[in-house]
Amino acid sequence: MATTDAAAADALLDQRGLSKLKWRCRRGLLENDLFIERFFARHESGLTVRQAQALGVLMDLSDNDLLDQLLGRKSPEGPLAEPEVLQVLELLRNARSTD
């Protein structure tokens, strides 16, 4: 059963899931929206269910706390320090720096 769960988490996000995720990622700060917009422009076609869940953890943050994480002003702690969340955070940060 664990293998099935892992395979499901590594499956690509379907169009409905992607649409819901984009809606969930709408933010009040323009700076955050810019990071997220560039992230989706680069990675939306290859996003997995696991990465979508990790992005959801980041979206639970307030706008200012999210911006602090995106800019590296604060170190990830607790659930933000999980490997999947760190990976997505790095993808978000890199989307900004390679434009």
C-alpha positions as CSV (number, residue, x, y, z in Angstrom):
1,M,0.0,0.0,0.0
2,A,2.8,2.4,0.8
3,T,4.2,1.9,-2.7
4,T,0.8,2.9,-4.2
5,D,0.7,6.0,-2.0
6,A,4.2,7.0,-3.1
7,A,3.4,6.5,-6.7
8,A,0.3,8.6,-6.4
9,A,2.3,11.4,-4.7
10,D,4.8,11.3,-7.6
11,A,2.1,11.3,-10.3
12,L,1.8,14.5,-12.3
13,L,-0.9,16.9,-11.2
14,D,-4.0,16.7,-13.4
15,Q,-5.5,19.8,-15.0
16,R,-8.2,20.1,-12.3
17,G,-5.6,19.8,-9.5
18,L,-3.5,22.4,-11.2
19,S,-6.4,24.8,-11.6
20,K,-7.2,24.4,-7.9
21,L,-3.6,24.9,-6.9
22,K,-3.3,28.1,-9.0
23,W,-6.4,29.5,-7.3
24,R,-5.0,28.5,-3.9
25,C,-1.7,30.4,-4.7
26,R,-3.3,33.7,-5.3
27,R,-1.8,36.2,-2.9
28,G,-2.3,39.7,-1.6
29,L,1.3,40.9,-2.1
30,L,2.4,41.5,-5.7
31,E,5.9,40.4,-4.8
32,N,4.7,36.9,-3.9
33,D,2.5,36.8,-7.0
34,L,5.5,37.5,-9.2
35,F,7.4,34.6,-7.6
36,I,4.4,32.3,-8.0
37,E,3.6,33.4,-11.6
38,R,7.2,32.7,-12.7
39,F,7.2,29.3,-10.9
40,F,4.1,28.2,-12.7
41,A,5.4,29.5,-16.1
42,R,8.4,27.2,-15.6
43,H,7.1,24.2,-13.7
44,E,3.4,23.8,-14.1
45,S,3.6,21.0,-16.8
46,G,5.8,18.9,-14.6
47,L,4.3,19.4,-11.1
48,T,3.6,16.3,-9.1
49,V,1.0,15.8,-6.4
50,R,3.8,15.8,-3.8
51,Q,5.1,19.2,-5.0
52,A,1.5,20.6,-5.0
53,Q,1.1,19.5,-1.4
54,A,4.4,21.1,-0.5
55,L,3.3,24.3,-2.2
56,G,0.2,24.2,-0.1
57,V,2.3,24.2,3.0
58,L,3.9,27.4,1.8
59,M,0.6,28.9,0.9
60,D,-0.5,28.4,4.6
61,L,1.9,31.2,5.5
62,S,0.9,34.8,5.8
63,D,2.0,37.0,2.8
64,N,4.8,38.6,4.8
65,D,6.1,35.3,6.1
66,L,6.0,33.8,2.6
67,L,7.9,36.7,1.2
68,D,10.5,36.3,4.0
69,Q,10.9,32.6,3.0
70,L,11.1,33.4,-0.8
71,L,13.7,36.1,-0.2
72,G,15.7,33.9,2.3
73,R,15.3,36.4,5.1
74,K,14.2,33.6,7.4
75,S,15.3,30.0,7.7
76,P,12.6,27.3,7.1
77,E,11.6,25.7,10.4
78,G,9.1,23.0,11.3
79,P,6.9,21.8,8.4
80,L,8.8,24.3,6.1
81,A,12.0,22.3,6.7
82,E,10.5,19.1,5.2
83,P,12.5,18.0,2.1
84,E,9.5,18.4,-0.3
85,V,8.8,21.9,0.9
86,L,12.4,22.9,0.7
87,Q,12.6,21.6,-2.9
88,V,9.5,23.7,-3.9
89,L,10.8,26.7,-2.1
90,E,14.1,26.4,-4.0
91,L,12.1,26.1,-7.3
92,L,10.2,29.3,-6.4
93,R,13.4,31.1,-5.5
94,N,15.2,30.0,-8.7
95,A,12.2,31.0,-10.9
96,R,12.9,34.6,-9.8
97,S,16.6,34.6,-10.3
98,T,16.8,33.1,-13.7
99,D,14.4,35.5,-15.5
